Amino acid sequence: EQVRIYGGDVLWGGLMEEKTCRWDLSGDFLGDIETMWQICRENVRKWNTQIGVLDAVCKVGQISEDGLSASADISSVDTQLAQYRTDYRVIRSVLVPLLRAGLLTGYEEDGFTVSVSFKNMQIRKCLTKAGLALELKIYAEALALTDDSGEKLYDDAVNGVVIDWDGEGDDEFGTENEVDILLMHDMVPVFISCKNGYVTTDELYKLNTVAERFGGGYGKKILVATALETMGDAANYLRRRAKDMNIRLIDDLQDLSEEDLQKRMRTLWNS
């Protein structure tokens, strides 16, 4: 079966094309990923809300020539955010650390307009999609892990993979699924879905379907979530369904130490 995997290198027997941005991990970007995650983990809901505002400013605002700054009317931002049942707001516990770290190089508002500037284009992408702080934390950890011989534990790691089911990437009616993170350990593919907010059982079915179809009988299914404790009884139902589907659930990432996280990451391929 011929499968196209977009966004990363060829992992097994299929075709690859670039469809999403490849992360440049040189320089201080790995440190920036850690900084964003540390801010995010303090309060996931506040992080998601503020990142939503930054995204809205970029979507409805005027973008600078270099793409690193955006300015918009707050009324327009409110209109954009209304579709998500929220509105414009300033969350200092998120914005101030981002500014201090230099990830945001400016944030100004006068009650009528708001302007924001980003460190670089990679940071702009990260700070306009709430889930990327979590995804990139897992991605970076996977890339850094080594085995007892010093070799990389995972042969490959790709973020934001789009799998084209029928191999017809240009077909508007083709079926595609996105996998947040795809790892390879020898012949074992690890499919990881990262959810930095409310999780529905639909996410379990999507993950299960993709892994069962393309895992070749070896695939492992992992759901990483950070907000299940806010879901009440729905979280208990989701945990039961995940167990039924043989999906490993990591639902306390925001509370894990670096050492504990690395222990979890080392066992994903044989979970």
Phi, psi and chi 1 to 4 in degrees:
 res  aa     phi    psi   chi1   chi2   chi3   chi4
   1 GLU       -  129.8  179.8  175.0   29.2      -
   2 GLN   -94.1  125.5 -167.5  174.6   67.8      -
   3 VAL  -128.5  136.5  178.1      -      -      -
   4 ARG   -99.0  134.6  -64.6 -170.7 -177.5 -162.5
   5 ILE  -119.7  115.1  -57.8  174.3      -      -
   6 TYR   -95.2  143.4  -59.6   98.8      -      -
   7 GLY   100.3   -1.4      -      -      -      -
   8 GLY  -158.0 -174.7      -      -      -      -
   9 ASP   -77.4  164.6  -62.8  -32.5      -      -
  10 VAL   -63.0  127.3  175.5      -      -      -
  11 LEU  -104.6  -38.9  -60.7 -178.2      -      -
  12 TRP  -160.3  133.4   74.0   90.5      -      -
  13 GLY    33.7   14.4      -      -      -      -
  14 GLY  -119.7 -169.1      -      -      -      -
  15 LEU  -104.5  152.7  -60.1  175.8      -      -
  16 MET  -128.9  140.2  178.7  -81.3  -67.3      -
  17 GLU  -138.0  150.8  -67.4 -178.1   13.6      -
  18 GLU   -78.6  126.0  -67.7  -68.4  -14.7      -
  19 LYS  -128.7  -21.6 -166.2  170.3 -176.1  178.2
  20 THR  -127.1  166.8   58.2      -      -      -
  21 CYS   -63.3  133.2  171.4      -      -      -
  22 ARG   -88.7  130.2  -70.7  -76.2  -76.5  178.6
  23 TRP   -73.1  134.2  -61.5  109.8      -      -
  24 ASP   -93.6  107.3  179.7    0.4      -      -
  25 LEU   -91.4    9.8  -61.0  178.0      -      -
  26 SER   -77.9  176.5   62.0      -      -      -
  27 GLY    64.0 -137.0      -      -      -      -
  28 ASP  -104.7   18.6   51.6    8.4      -      -
  29 PHE   -66.1  -37.2 -172.3   55.1      -      -
  30 LEU   -61.3  -39.3  -74.5  174.0      -      -
  31 GLY   -66.0  -36.1      -      -      -      -
  32 ASP   -65.7  -38.6  -68.9  -19.4      -      -
  33 ILE   -59.0  -45.7  -68.9  172.6      -      -
  34 GLU   -64.1  -40.6 -177.1   62.8   23.9      -
  35 THR   -61.7  -45.8  -61.7      -      -      -
  36 MET   -61.9  -41.7  -73.2 -175.7  -74.5      -
  37 TRP   -64.3  -41.6  168.3 -116.5      -      -
  38 GLN   -63.7  -36.4  -67.9  -58.3  -33.3      -
  39 ILE   -69.9  -44.2  -61.3  170.0      -      -
  40 CYS   -60.9  -45.0  172.2      -      -      -
  41 ARG   -67.3  -19.6   72.1 -172.9  -65.9 -178.5
  42 GLU   -64.6  -36.4  -73.5  -63.3  -43.3      -
  43 ASN  -162.4   98.4 -169.1  -52.7      -      -
  44 VAL   -61.6  -41.5  170.8      -      -      -
  45 ARG   -63.0  -44.8  -77.8 -169.4  166.8 -174.2
  46 LYS   -64.2  -39.8  -71.4 -176.8  177.2 -179.9
  47 TRP   -58.9  -50.7  171.8  -90.7      -      -
  48 ASN   -59.5  -40.9  -69.8  -12.9      -      -
  49 THR   -64.2  -46.6  -61.3      -      -      -
  50 GLN   -68.9  -38.7 -169.7   63.8   79.0      -
  51 ILE   -64.4  -35.2  -62.5  -53.2      -      -
  52 GLY   -60.4  -37.9      -      -      -      -
  53 VAL   -66.0  -46.1  171.6      -      -      -
  54 LEU   -60.1  -40.6  -62.8  179.2      -      -
  55 ASP   -62.8  -43.6  178.7   46.5      -      -
  56 ALA   -63.1  -40.5      -      -      -      -
  57 VAL   -59.1  -43.2  172.3      -      -      -
  58 CYS   -69.9  -32.6  -70.3      -      -      -
  59 LYS   -74.3  -39.4  -77.7 -179.2  175.6  175.1
  60 VAL  -103.5   -9.7  -55.5      -      -      -
  61 GLY   -90.7  177.7      -      -      -      -
  62 GLN   -88.6  125.6 -176.7  175.3    2.7      -
  63 ILE   -97.5  138.3  -54.6  -63.0      -      -
  64 SER   -67.9  164.7   63.5      -      -      -
  65 GLU   -59.6  -36.8 -172.6  173.8  -19.6      -
  66 ASP   -84.3   -3.7   62.4    6.1      -      -
  67 GLY    80.0    2.4      -      -      -      -
  68 LEU   -95.8   -6.8  -63.2 -178.3      -      -
  69 SER  -133.3  149.7  -61.1      -      -      -
  70 ALA  -142.6  145.3      -      -      -      -
  71 SER  -137.2  133.8 -179.7      -      -      -
  72 ALA  -147.0  156.1      -      -      -      -
  73 ASP   -71.1  135.3  -66.1  -26.0      -      -
  74 ILE   -62.5  -33.2  -68.6  176.6      -      -
  75 SER   -62.1  -38.4   59.8      -      -      -
  76 SER   -68.9  -37.7  -61.9      -      -      -
  77 VAL   -63.3  -43.0  174.9      -      -      -
  78 ASP   -59.2  -43.6  -90.0  -32.3      -      -
  79 THR   -61.2  -42.4  -60.1      -      -      -
  80 GLN   -63.6  -41.0  173.3   69.4   18.4      -
  81 LEU   -76.9  -20.0  -68.9  170.2      -      -
  82 ALA   -59.9  -30.5      -      -      -      -
  83 GLN   -66.8  -18.3   61.7 -175.0  -54.8      -
  84 TYR  -104.4   12.4  -53.5  111.8      -      -
  85 ARG    59.8   40.9  -62.1 -177.6 -179.2  179.8
  86 THR  -141.2 -174.8 -174.9      -      -      -
  87 ASP  -149.3  178.4   54.2   14.6      -      -
  88 TYR   -66.4  134.4  173.2   78.0      -      -
  89 ARG  -156.4  157.4   60.2 -168.6   65.9 -171.5
  90 VAL  -112.1  118.0  173.7      -      -      -
  91 ILE  -108.3   99.2  -59.0  177.9      -      -
  92 ARG   -62.2  -32.5  -67.5 -176.0   58.1   81.0
  93 SER   -66.7  -15.2   60.6      -      -      -
  94 VAL  -102.6  -47.8  175.3      -      -      -
  95 LEU   -65.6  -44.9  -77.5  178.8      -      -
  96 VAL   -60.7  -47.9  171.0      -      -      -
  97 PRO   -61.9  -36.6  -25.1   35.2      -      -
  98 LEU   -64.2  -39.9  -71.5  174.3      -      -
  99 LEU   -69.7  -42.5  -72.8  163.5      -      -
 100 ARG   -62.2  -35.0  -74.4  176.3  175.7  168.3
 101 ALA   -80.4   -9.2      -      -      -      -
 102 GLY    81.3    9.3      -      -      -      -
 103 LEU   -75.0  -39.4  -57.8  179.7      -      -
 104 LEU   -99.5  129.1  -72.5 -179.7      -      -
 105 THR   -98.5   -2.7   57.6      -      -      -
 106 GLY  -173.7  146.2      -      -      -      -
 107 TYR  -153.7  115.2 -168.1   94.4      -      -
 108 GLU  -134.9  142.5  -61.8  179.7    3.1      -
 109 GLU  -150.7  147.5   62.1  122.7  -47.5      -
 110 ASP  -123.6   16.8   58.7    9.8      -      -
 111 GLY    93.5  -16.9      -      -      -      -
 112 PHE  -120.4  -40.8  -59.8   97.9      -      -
 113 THR  -127.1  157.8   60.7      -      -      -
 114 VAL  -134.2  138.0   55.6      -      -      -
 115 SER  -128.2  140.7  -60.6      -      -      -
 116 VAL  -139.2  143.8   59.6      -      -      -
 117 SER  -130.0  142.6  -59.7      -      -      -
 118 PHE  -113.4  154.8  -58.2   88.4      -      -
 119 LYS   -60.4  -47.4  176.5 -179.8  178.9  179.8
 120 ASN  -159.8  178.6   55.1   47.7      -      -
 121 MET   -68.7  -32.9  -71.6  -57.9  -67.5      -
 122 GLN   -65.1  -41.6  -72.3 -159.5  137.2      -
 123 ILE   -67.3  -37.7  -64.8  -59.7      -      -
 124 ARG   -59.1  -43.3  174.8 -175.4  158.2 -178.6
 125 LYS   -62.1  -42.8 -177.5  174.7 -178.1  179.2
 126 CYS   -65.5  -36.5  -67.4      -      -      -
 127 LEU   -93.0   12.0  -64.5 -177.3      -      -
 128 THR  -125.5   12.2   51.6      -      -      -
 129 LYS  -140.2  109.0 -178.3 -179.9  176.7 -177.5
 130 ALA   -58.6  -34.2      -      -      -      -
 131 GLY   -78.3  -10.5      -      -      -      -
 132 LEU   -69.9  -27.8  -85.2  176.9      -      -
 133 ALA   -60.2  -42.8      -      -      -      -
 134 LEU   -70.3  -48.3  172.1   60.7      -      -
 135 GLU   -57.2  -46.9  -70.6 -179.5   28.9      -
 136 LEU   -71.6  -28.0  -71.0  176.4      -      -
 137 LYS   -62.3  -48.0  173.7   60.7  176.1  176.6
 138 ILE   -64.8  -43.4  -61.7  -63.0      -      -
 139 TYR   -58.9  -47.8  174.1   65.5      -      -
 140 ALA   -65.2  -39.7      -      -      -      -
 141 GLU   -62.5  -43.2  -70.5  -68.8  -19.3      -
 142 ALA   -62.3  -41.6      -      -      -      -
 143 LEU   -64.6  -31.1  -72.7  173.6      -      -
 144 ALA   -84.7  -20.0      -      -      -      -
 145 LEU   -70.6  139.4  -70.0  174.6      -      -
 146 THR  -127.7  158.6   57.8      -      -      -
 147 ASP   -90.2 -171.7   59.6   21.7      -      -
 148 ASP   -63.7  -25.0  -67.3  -22.3      -      -
 149 SER   -89.8   -1.0   65.5      -      -      -
 150 GLY    89.8   -1.2      -      -      -      -
 151 GLU   -79.9  155.6  -62.8  -66.5  -36.5      -
 152 LYS   -60.1  133.2  -73.9 -175.0  175.1  -64.5
 153 LEU   -66.4  -41.3 -177.8   64.1      -      -
 154 TYR  -107.6  126.1  -66.9  103.7      -      -
 155 ASP   -65.3  -29.3  -56.5  -54.6      -      -
 156 ASP  -154.4  152.7 -153.5  -17.0      -      -
 157 ALA  -144.5  128.6      -      -      -      -
 158 VAL  -132.5  137.6 -169.3      -      -      -
 159 ASN  -107.7  139.8  168.1 -117.2      -      -
 160 GLY    68.7   50.3      -      -      -      -
 161 VAL   -86.3  131.1  177.8      -      -      -
 162 VAL  -109.0  119.1  177.5      -      -      -
 163 ILE  -100.0  123.6  -60.6  178.3      -      -
 164 ASP   -95.0  112.9  179.3   13.8      -      -
 165 TRP   -64.2  -38.1  -73.0   57.1      -      -
 166 ASP  -104.9    3.6   56.4   14.4      -      -
 167 GLY    75.9    9.2      -      -      -      -
 168 GLU  -111.9   75.5  -61.0  -65.7  -25.8      -
 169 GLY   -62.2  -25.3      -      -      -      -
 170 ASP   -91.3   -0.8  -64.4  -32.1      -      -
 171 ASP   -82.7  117.2 -178.5    1.3      -      -
 172 GLU   -64.8  -16.8   63.2  177.2  -49.6      -
 173 PHE  -101.0    5.9  -59.4  107.1      -      -
 174 GLY   -68.9  158.8      -      -      -      -
 175 THR   -99.9  124.0  -58.0      -      -      -
 176 GLU  -129.7  148.5  -64.6 -179.3  -11.3      -
 177 ASN  -132.6  143.4  -77.1   94.1      -      -
 178 GLU  -102.5  136.6 -177.1  172.7   -4.0      -
 179 VAL  -113.5  125.0 -180.0      -      -      -
 180 ASP   -59.7  -47.2  -67.8  -30.7      -      -
 181 ILE  -141.4  135.3  -61.4  172.2      -      -
 182 LEU  -125.4  121.8 -178.7   57.5      -      -
 183 LEU  -113.4  154.1  -50.9  178.4      -      -
 184 MET  -127.1  129.7  -75.1  -63.9  -65.0      -
 185 HIS  -124.6  105.7  177.8   87.0      -      -
 186 ASP    54.2 -116.6  -65.9  -27.2      -      -
 187 MET  -100.4   11.5  -65.9  -62.7  -68.0      -
 188 VAL  -102.7  113.0  179.6      -      -      -
 189 PRO   -85.7  139.5   28.1  -29.2      -      -
 190 VAL  -117.4  115.8 -178.7      -      -      -
 191 PHE   -98.1  121.0  -61.1   82.3      -      -
 192 ILE  -120.8  126.9  -56.1  176.9      -      -
 193 SER  -107.8  127.8  178.0      -      -      -
 194 CYS  -111.8  125.2  -62.2      -      -      -
 195 LYS  -126.3  112.0  -62.8  -56.9  168.0 -171.6
 196 ASN   -98.7   39.0 -156.7   33.0      -      -
 197 GLY  -177.3 -152.8      -      -      -      -
 198 TYR   -61.9  138.7 -168.5   86.3      -      -
 199 VAL  -120.1  131.7 -174.0      -      -      -
 200 THR  -103.9  162.4   67.0      -      -      -
 201 THR   -66.1  -20.2   53.1      -      -      -
 202 ASP   -57.0  -34.8  -76.1  -13.3      -      -
 203 GLU   -64.9  -34.8  -60.5  -59.3  -27.3      -
 204 LEU   -64.7  -44.6  -62.2  179.4      -      -
 205 TYR   -65.3  -40.0  -68.8  113.6      -      -
 206 LYS   -62.1  -47.9  -68.8  176.1 -174.4  177.3
 207 LEU   -61.9  -44.9  175.2   59.8      -      -
 208 ASN   -62.9  -42.9 -170.5   64.4      -      -
 209 THR   -63.3  -47.3  -61.2      -      -      -
 210 VAL   -64.8  -45.6  172.2      -      -      -
 211 ALA   -65.9  -39.4      -      -      -      -
 212 GLU   -68.0  -36.4  -68.8  -66.6  -36.9      -
 213 ARG   -73.6  -42.5  174.7   72.4 -179.8  -88.8
 214 PHE  -111.3   -0.4  -60.6  109.4      -      -
 215 GLY   -81.0  -11.1      -      -      -      -
 216 GLY    60.6   26.3      -      -      -      -
 217 GLY    84.6   -9.9      -      -      -      -
 218 TYR  -107.6  -13.0  -61.7   98.5      -      -
 219 GLY   -62.2  142.8      -      -      -      -
 220 LYS  -110.1  144.2  -57.6  -61.6 -179.1 -179.7
 221 LYS  -118.2  123.8  -61.1  166.6  -75.7 -171.7
 222 ILE  -129.0  131.1  -46.0  -66.1      -      -
 223 LEU  -115.0  119.9  173.8   63.3      -      -
 224 VAL  -105.6  121.4 -179.6      -      -      -
 225 ALA  -134.0  151.6      -      -      -      -
 226 THR  -121.7   -1.8   58.0      -      -      -
 227 ALA  -131.5   22.1      -      -      -      -
 228 LEU   -65.1  -28.8  -69.4 -164.2      -      -
 229 GLU   -65.5  -14.2   75.4  -81.1   -1.6      -
 230 THR   -94.0   -1.4   68.0      -      -      -
 231 MET   -97.3   -4.6  -67.9  172.1   51.1      -
 232 GLY    61.4 -134.3      -      -      -      -
 233 ASP   -62.9  -28.5  -68.9  -20.6      -      -
 234 ALA   -61.1  -33.1      -      -      -      -
 235 ALA   -67.3  -39.9      -      -      -      -
 236 ASN   -63.9  -40.5  -65.5  -32.4      -      -
 237 TYR   -64.1  -42.5  176.2   74.7      -      -
 238 LEU   -62.8  -40.3 -171.9  138.0      -      -
 239 ARG   -61.8  -41.4  -70.2 -172.5  178.2   97.2
 240 ARG   -65.6  -42.9  -69.4 -165.7  -62.4  -90.5
 241 ARG   -65.9  -38.7  -65.4  -60.4  -63.9  131.9
 242 ALA   -60.9  -42.9      -      -      -      -
 243 LYS   -63.4  -41.4 -175.9  176.5 -178.9 -179.7
 244 ASP   -60.7  -34.4  -67.5  -18.4      -      -
 245 MET   -91.5    4.2  -64.5 -179.3 -171.5      -
 246 ASN    60.7   38.3 -161.7   29.2      -      -
 247 ILE   -99.6  122.7  -65.1  174.3      -      -
 248 ARG   -76.4  130.3 -179.4  174.9  174.9 -179.0
 249 LEU  -109.9  124.0 -177.2   60.7      -      -
 250 ILE  -113.5  100.7  -59.0  176.7      -      -
 251 ASP  -115.0   16.1   62.0  -11.8      -      -
 252 ASP  -132.6   28.6   57.2   -8.7      -      -
 253 LEU   -57.1  -38.7 -172.4   71.7      -      -
 254 GLN   -65.1  -16.9   69.6  -81.0    8.5      -
 255 ASP  -102.6   -5.0  -60.5  -38.6      -      -
 256 LEU   -81.2  143.3  -66.6  179.6      -      -
 257 SER   -74.4  165.4   66.6      -      -      -
 258 GLU   -60.2  -39.6 -168.3   69.5   15.1      -
 259 GLU   -64.1  -44.0 -179.3  179.9    3.7      -
 260 ASP   -67.2  -37.7  -72.8  -22.2      -      -
 261 LEU   -62.7  -44.5  172.7   57.9      -      -
 262 GLN   -63.0  -36.1  -69.8  177.0    4.1      -
 263 LYS   -62.2  -42.7  -72.4 -179.9  179.3  178.1
 264 ARG   -63.7  -43.8  -59.4  -87.9 -172.3   97.6
 265 MET   -64.8  -31.6  -66.8  -69.6  -64.3      -
 266 ARG   -68.2  -21.0  -72.9 -175.6  178.5  -80.5
 267 THR  -107.7    8.0   61.2      -      -      -
 268 LEU   -62.4  -37.7  -63.6 -177.3      -      -
 269 TRP   -75.2  -17.5   64.8  -86.0      -      -
 270 ASN  -121.9   26.0   63.5   -2.4      -      -
 271 SER   -73.5      -   57.3      -      -      -
